[in-house]
Amino acid sequence: MRLLLANPNTTSAITDLMAVAARRVATPGTEIKAVTAQQGAAVIGSRMEMLIGDHASLELVAREGDGCDAIIIAASIDSGLHAVRQMMSVPVIGLTEAALHAACMCGGRFGLVVSTPRTGVIMREMVEGYGLASRLAGIRHTGAEPQALMANPDEARQSILRATRELVEQDLAEAVILIGAVMAGIPEQIRDEVPVPVLEGVSCAVPMAEALVRMQLRKARAGSFAMPAGRVVTGIAPALQARFRT
């Protein structure tokens, strides 16, 4: 089985970090193909960058997705998830989508640890969009951008642990999700210090993708996720252009 880990950000160091976490939880025999966008935001963190990220995901998967059994959108905002799901005939899941649903199976209400208040607003909208607003206990932030978390891992770990404990002790969260691609591998570092399950997107998405592949579900041929026919789109990358002709 081959899974495409498609990072619509342009920071290859984040892709490498996620690839390590993905291979750690993958079933023996599963290949992780990790790829990084060639253009776009270094780290998606604003509404303007989100729109660019949607296109980056489409283009990246169009170019790299052939021969893969499932696609993982490797960004916390699940960039272009629905569009990529329409485009591809294999399962497509997002990091945050996977983590949210996994958290729902771990207990009652879940909490989110995010980087900044701005990210928290966007995550709340995403939770609502997935129909899970009633399961959200609260959102806490570390106060640092993702790049800062990578630059100071020890300090980052303490701020993440503090926010996680606040969610459990003050917001009564029964599971905590660490939001962001840079959170890959962090749950293993703090789980012994937190009394509830701690999750992050990569380690949730990989097993879920494997399970969907094994279920051998058919591609939708009706509804909004069926491939459109007879569309005319110009001025885009050749690999993406070709997807409109299939």
Phi, psi and chi 1 to 4 in degrees:
 res  aa     phi    psi   chi1   chi2   chi3   chi4
   1 MET       -  137.7 -175.4 -174.4  -54.9      -
   2 ARG  -121.8  126.3  173.3 -176.1  -79.4 -170.1
   3 LEU  -111.3  133.7  -54.2 -177.9      -      -
   4 LEU   -92.9  120.0 -179.9   67.1      -      -
   5 LEU  -100.7   98.8 -170.8   69.4      -      -
   6 ALA  -103.2  108.9      -      -      -      -
   7 ASN   -95.3  111.0  179.0   11.9      -      -
   8 PRO   -77.9   -3.0   29.2  -34.7      -      -
   9 ASN   -80.5  165.7  -60.8  -74.1      -      -
  10 THR  -103.2    7.7   60.9      -      -      -
  11 THR   -90.7  105.2  -56.3      -      -      -
  12 SER   -67.1  -26.5   58.3      -      -      -
  13 ALA   -62.7  -34.7      -      -      -      -
  14 ILE   -70.1  -39.8  -64.0  178.4      -      -
  15 THR   -59.1  -44.8  -54.7      -      -      -
  16 ASP   -62.0  -40.9  -64.7  -19.6      -      -
  17 LEU   -61.6  -45.0 -179.7   69.4      -      -
  18 MET   -67.6  -36.5  -69.1 -171.8  -71.7      -
  19 ALA   -62.1  -40.1      -      -      -      -
  20 VAL   -61.5  -46.6  170.6      -      -      -
  21 ALA   -64.7  -38.4      -      -      -      -
  22 ALA   -65.5  -44.2      -      -      -      -
  23 ARG   -68.8  -25.7  -67.4  179.3 -180.0  121.8
  24 ARG   -66.8  -34.1 -172.9 -177.4  -58.8  122.8
  25 VAL  -103.2   -7.0  -61.1      -      -      -
  26 ALA   -70.3  149.1      -      -      -      -
  27 THR   -67.7  142.4  -59.7      -      -      -
  28 PRO   -52.5  132.7  -29.1   36.7      -      -
  29 GLY    99.2  -14.7      -      -      -      -
  30 THR   -85.4  127.5  -67.3      -      -      -
  31 GLU   -96.7  132.7  176.3 -172.0  -10.2      -
  32 ILE  -103.1  115.2  -57.0  -63.5      -      -
  33 LYS  -100.6  106.0  178.6 -177.4  177.6 -178.5
  34 ALA  -101.5  125.4      -      -      -      -
  35 VAL  -132.9  155.0  -64.3      -      -      -
  36 THR  -123.4  141.8  -51.7      -      -      -
  37 ALA   -61.8  146.4      -      -      -      -
  38 GLN   -90.4  -17.7  -63.7  176.0  -12.9      -
  39 GLN  -147.0  151.4   56.9 -174.8    5.8      -
  40 GLY   131.1 -156.5      -      -      -      -
  41 ALA   -80.2  143.5      -      -      -      -
  42 ALA   -60.9  -46.0      -      -      -      -
  43 VAL  -142.8  117.6  179.0      -      -      -
  44 ILE   -66.4  124.2  -61.1  169.8      -      -
  45 GLY  -151.4   11.2      -      -      -      -
  46 SER  -142.7  167.1   70.0      -      -      -
  47 ARG   -65.2  -36.4  -64.7 -169.7 -173.8  -82.6
  48 MET   -63.7  -43.9  -66.3  166.4   64.5      -
  49 GLU   -68.8  -29.9  -68.1  165.6  -29.5      -
  50 MET   -61.5  -42.3  -73.7  168.4   62.3      -
  51 LEU   -65.6  -41.8 -175.1   58.2      -      -
  52 ILE   -62.7  -39.1  -64.6  169.7      -      -
  53 GLY   -63.7  -34.9      -      -      -      -
  54 ASP   -59.1  -47.6  -70.7  -13.3      -      -
  55 HIS   -66.8  -38.4 -176.4  -92.0      -      -
  56 ALA   -60.9  -40.1      -      -      -      -
  57 SER   -63.1  -47.5  -82.1      -      -      -
  58 LEU   -57.4  -48.9  -91.2  174.0      -      -
  59 GLU   -65.8  -42.7 -175.4  175.0  -52.2      -
  60 LEU   -63.5  -46.2 -174.8   60.0      -      -
  61 VAL   -70.3  -36.9  174.8      -      -      -
  62 ALA   -59.1  -37.8      -      -      -      -
  63 ARG   -79.9  -35.9 -174.3  175.0   68.3 -113.4
  64 GLU  -111.5   -4.5  -57.3  -74.4   -7.4      -
  65 GLY   -82.0  -19.1      -      -      -      -
  66 ASP   -60.9  136.4  -73.5  -16.8      -      -
  67 GLY    85.8   -1.0      -      -      -      -
  68 CYS   -98.4  146.1  -65.5      -      -      -
  69 ASP   -88.5  -18.5  -60.7  -67.2      -      -
  70 ALA  -160.8  157.6      -      -      -      -
  71 ILE  -120.1  133.7  -48.4  -63.7      -      -
  72 ILE  -114.8  118.9  -62.5  171.4      -      -
  73 ILE   -77.6  108.3  -55.4  -60.6      -      -
  74 ALA   -93.4   61.3      -      -      -      -
  75 ALA  -148.9  146.0      -      -      -      -
  76 SER   -65.0  -24.0   62.7      -      -      -
  77 ILE   -92.4    9.9   59.9  166.6      -      -
  78 ASP    53.2   50.9  -63.8  -12.5      -      -
  79 SER   -53.8  121.6  -56.8      -      -      -
  80 GLY    64.8   20.9      -      -      -      -
  81 LEU   -54.1  -51.5  174.3   62.6      -      -
  82 HIS   -67.7  -36.9  -70.5  169.3      -      -
  83 ALA   -67.6  -42.1      -      -      -      -
  84 VAL   -66.0  -37.6  176.0      -      -      -
  85 ARG   -62.5  -37.1 -172.5  170.8  -75.2  159.3
  86 GLN   -68.2  -39.2  178.8 -177.5   30.0      -
  87 MET   -70.4  -35.8 -179.8  174.6   69.2      -
  88 MET   -99.2  153.4  -59.3  -58.9  -69.5      -
  89 SER   -96.2   -1.5   60.5      -      -      -
  90 VAL  -108.0  165.5  -61.2      -      -      -
  91 PRO   -59.3  140.8  -25.1   34.9      -      -
  92 VAL  -132.7  124.3  179.0      -      -      -
  93 ILE  -134.9  157.2   61.0  177.5      -      -
  94 GLY  -106.1  156.7      -      -      -      -
  95 LEU   -59.4  -51.6  -65.9 -170.7      -      -
  96 THR   -71.2  -38.0  -64.6      -      -      -
  97 GLU   -54.1  -48.2  177.1 -171.0   43.3      -
  98 ALA   -63.8  -44.6      -      -      -      -
  99 ALA   -66.4  -39.9      -      -      -      -
 100 LEU   -61.9  -45.7  -69.1  174.0      -      -
 101 HIS   -70.7  -34.7  -74.2   90.7      -      -
 102 ALA   -64.8  -40.9      -      -      -      -
 103 ALA   -62.4  -35.3      -      -      -      -
 104 CYS   -63.3  -23.6  -73.4      -      -      -
 105 MET   -93.3    2.8  -66.9 -176.6  -80.8      -
 106 CYS  -101.6  -16.0  -69.4      -      -      -
 107 GLY   174.8 -149.1      -      -      -      -
 108 GLY   -86.3 -103.3      -      -      -      -
 109 ARG   -90.2  147.7  -62.5 -162.4  -58.2  160.7
 110 PHE  -113.2  158.1   55.2   78.5      -      -
 111 GLY  -118.9  158.1      -      -      -      -
 112 LEU  -118.6  134.2  -51.8 -179.0      -      -
 113 VAL  -103.8  119.9  174.5      -      -      -
 114 VAL  -121.7  173.9  -58.4      -      -      -
 115 SER   -78.9  -47.9   55.9      -      -      -
 116 THR  -137.8  162.9   64.1      -      -      -
 117 PRO   -56.8  -36.5  -27.4   36.4      -      -
 118 ARG   -60.0  -43.3 -179.2 -177.5   64.5 -131.7
 119 THR   -63.8  -35.8  -55.2      -      -      -
 120 GLY   -61.1  -39.4      -      -      -      -
 121 VAL   -61.9  -45.1  172.0      -      -      -
 122 ILE   -65.3  -40.7  -66.8  169.9      -      -
 123 MET   -65.4  -37.7  -76.2  -61.4  124.8      -
 124 ARG   -62.0  -40.7 -172.1  177.3  -63.0  -84.3
 125 GLU   -63.4  -38.4  -68.2  173.2   -0.6      -
 126 MET   -66.3  -43.4  -73.4 -177.1   62.8      -
 127 VAL   -59.1  -43.6  171.6      -      -      -
 128 GLU   -63.0  -40.6  -68.0  170.6   -6.7      -
 129 GLY   -63.7  -31.5      -      -      -      -
 130 TYR   -84.7    2.7  -74.4  129.8      -      -
 131 GLY    76.2   24.2      -      -      -      -
 132 LEU  -118.0   20.3  -62.1  172.4      -      -
 133 ALA   -58.9  -34.5      -      -      -      -
 134 SER   -70.3  -14.2   65.6      -      -      -
 135 ARG   -95.6   -3.6  -57.0  -65.5  -65.7  -88.8
 136 LEU   -85.5  118.8  179.3   61.2      -      -
 137 ALA   -83.9  -36.3      -      -      -      -
 138 GLY   172.9  171.3      -      -      -      -
 139 ILE  -132.3  129.6  -60.0  175.5      -      -
 140 ARG  -124.8  149.7  -59.5  -79.7  174.6  157.2
 141 HIS  -120.9  155.0   62.1   87.3      -      -
 142 THR   -84.0  -20.7   63.2      -      -      -
 143 GLY    85.4    9.9      -      -      -      -
 144 ALA  -134.6  142.7      -      -      -      -
 145 GLU   -67.9  157.4  -65.0  -75.1   -5.1      -
 146 PRO   -53.0  -39.2  -28.5   36.1      -      -
 147 GLN   -61.3  -36.9  -63.3   93.9  -35.9      -
 148 ALA   -69.1  -35.7      -      -      -      -
 149 LEU   -63.6  -37.9  -64.7  179.5      -      -
 150 MET   -72.1  -33.7  -67.6 -176.6   67.7      -
 151 ALA   -74.4  -29.3      -      -      -      -
 152 ASN  -129.6   73.3  -59.8  -72.8      -      -
 153 PRO   -60.5  -37.8   19.4  -31.5      -      -
 154 ASP   -67.3  -44.9  -68.4  -24.1      -      -
 155 GLU   -65.0  -38.6 -178.4  178.0  -30.4      -
 156 ALA   -62.8  -43.2      -      -      -      -
 157 ARG   -58.3  -41.1 -179.9 -175.5  176.3  -80.2
 158 GLN   -68.3  -39.5  -69.3  -55.4  -47.7      -
 159 SER   -69.7  -35.8   62.1      -      -      -
 160 ILE   -67.2  -43.3  -68.1  167.4      -      -
 161 LEU   -63.2  -41.9 -177.6   57.3      -      -
 162 ARG   -60.0  -48.5  170.6 -168.7   51.4   75.9
 163 ALA   -63.1  -37.5      -      -      -      -
 164 THR   -64.4  -45.0  -60.2      -      -      -
 165 ARG   -64.3  -37.5  -74.2  173.3  169.8  164.4
 166 GLU   -61.5  -40.4  -71.2  175.0   -5.6      -
 167 LEU   -63.0  -39.8  -75.4  166.1      -      -
 168 VAL   -74.1  -47.9  175.8      -      -      -
 169 GLU   -80.0  -36.1  -63.5  168.2    3.0      -
 170 GLN  -102.6  -35.6  -60.0  177.5   31.9      -
 171 ASP   -99.9   -4.9  -60.1  -38.2      -      -
 172 LEU    61.4   33.9  -55.1 -177.9      -      -
 173 ALA   -67.5  139.8      -      -      -      -
 174 GLU  -104.6    0.6  -64.1 -175.7  -48.0      -
 175 ALA  -157.1  151.0      -      -      -      -
 176 VAL  -129.0  132.2  174.5      -      -      -
 177 ILE  -109.0  127.6  -56.0  169.8      -      -
 178 LEU   -89.9  112.6  -51.3 -176.5      -      -
 179 ILE   -91.0  129.1  -63.3  -67.3      -      -
 180 GLY   128.6  141.6      -      -      -      -
 181 ALA   -60.3  -31.4      -      -      -      -
 182 VAL   -71.4   -7.5  -61.9      -      -      -
 183 MET   -83.7   -4.0  -63.0  -67.5 -166.9      -
 184 ALA   -57.1  127.3      -      -      -      -
 185 GLY    89.2  -13.0      -      -      -      -
 186 ILE   -71.1  -39.9  -61.5  -63.7      -      -
 187 PRO   -52.8  -38.7  -30.1   38.4      -      -
 188 GLU   -62.9  -26.6  -68.7   86.3  -12.4      -
 189 GLN   -80.4  -24.5  -60.7  177.5   26.4      -
 190 ILE  -120.2   -6.2   67.1  171.9      -      -
 191 ARG   -61.5  -29.3   61.9 -174.1  176.3 -170.3
 192 ASP   -72.9  -11.9  -68.6  -20.0      -      -
 193 GLU  -105.6    5.6  -57.9  175.0   68.1      -
 194 VAL  -126.5  132.0 -179.4      -      -      -
 195 PRO   -83.8    7.7   31.1  -35.2      -      -
 196 VAL  -132.1  165.2  -58.7      -      -      -
 197 PRO   -60.3  138.7  -24.5   34.8      -      -
 198 VAL  -118.2  126.6 -178.7      -      -      -
 199 LEU  -125.6  162.0  -52.4   91.3      -      -
 200 GLU  -147.0  164.5   59.7   81.5   30.2      -
 201 GLY   -63.9  -43.3      -      -      -      -
 202 VAL   -63.6  -47.6  175.1      -      -      -
 203 SER   -70.2  -15.8   57.0      -      -      -
 204 CYS   -88.5  -40.4  -66.8      -      -      -
 205 ALA   -69.5  -38.7      -      -      -      -
 206 VAL   -63.2  -52.4  169.4      -      -      -
 207 PRO   -62.5  -35.0  -21.5   33.4      -      -
 208 MET   -66.5  -40.8  -72.7 -174.2  178.1      -
 209 ALA   -62.5  -43.1      -      -      -      -
 210 GLU   -60.5  -42.7  -69.5  179.9  -35.7      -
 211 ALA   -63.9  -42.3      -      -      -      -
 212 LEU   -64.4  -37.0  -72.9  172.1      -      -
 213 VAL   -62.4  -44.4  172.2      -      -      -
 214 ARG   -66.6  -25.6  -65.1 -170.0 -177.8   95.8
 215 MET   -73.0  -17.1  -68.7  171.1   67.6      -
 216 GLN    53.8   48.2  -61.7 -176.8  -15.7      -
 217 LEU   -73.8  146.2  -58.5  173.3      -      -
 218 ARG   -84.9  150.6  -61.0 -175.6   67.1 -179.5
 219 LYS   -67.4  137.7  165.6   69.9  175.8  176.6
 220 ALA   -61.6  132.1      -      -      -      -
 221 ARG  -111.5    4.5  -61.8 -168.6  -57.1  -82.9
 222 ALA  -142.4  158.9      -      -      -      -
 223 GLY    87.5 -172.5      -      -      -      -
 224 SER   -74.1  -12.2   67.2      -      -      -
 225 PHE  -100.7    2.5  -72.8   96.0      -      -
 226 ALA   -73.7  148.4      -      -      -      -
 227 MET   -64.8  134.2  -85.2  -64.1  -67.8      -
 228 PRO   -73.7  154.3   28.3  -34.7      -      -
 229 ALA  -123.5  146.5      -      -      -      -
 230 GLY    70.2   27.2      -      -      -      -
 231 ARG   -90.3  148.4  -47.6  -55.4  -60.3  172.5
 232 VAL  -117.1  114.2  177.7      -      -      -
 233 VAL  -132.7  129.7 -178.6      -      -      -
 234 THR  -127.7  165.1   60.2      -      -      -
 235 GLY    75.3   20.3      -      -      -      -
 236 ILE  -116.5  172.1   58.7  176.3      -      -
 237 ALA   -58.4  143.6      -      -      -      -
 238 PRO   -55.2  -40.4  -27.7   35.4      -      -
 239 ALA   -63.7  -38.2      -      -      -      -
 240 LEU   -74.7  -39.0 -176.6   53.2      -      -
 241 GLN   -55.9  -41.1  177.8   92.5   50.3      -
 242 ALA   -63.8  -29.7      -      -      -      -
 243 ARG   -66.1  -26.9  -62.1  -73.9  175.2  172.7
 244 PHE   -79.4  -10.4  -74.9   91.0      -      -
 245 ARG  -100.3   -4.3  -64.7 -165.0  -63.8  -94.4
 246 THR   -80.0      -   58.2      -      -      -
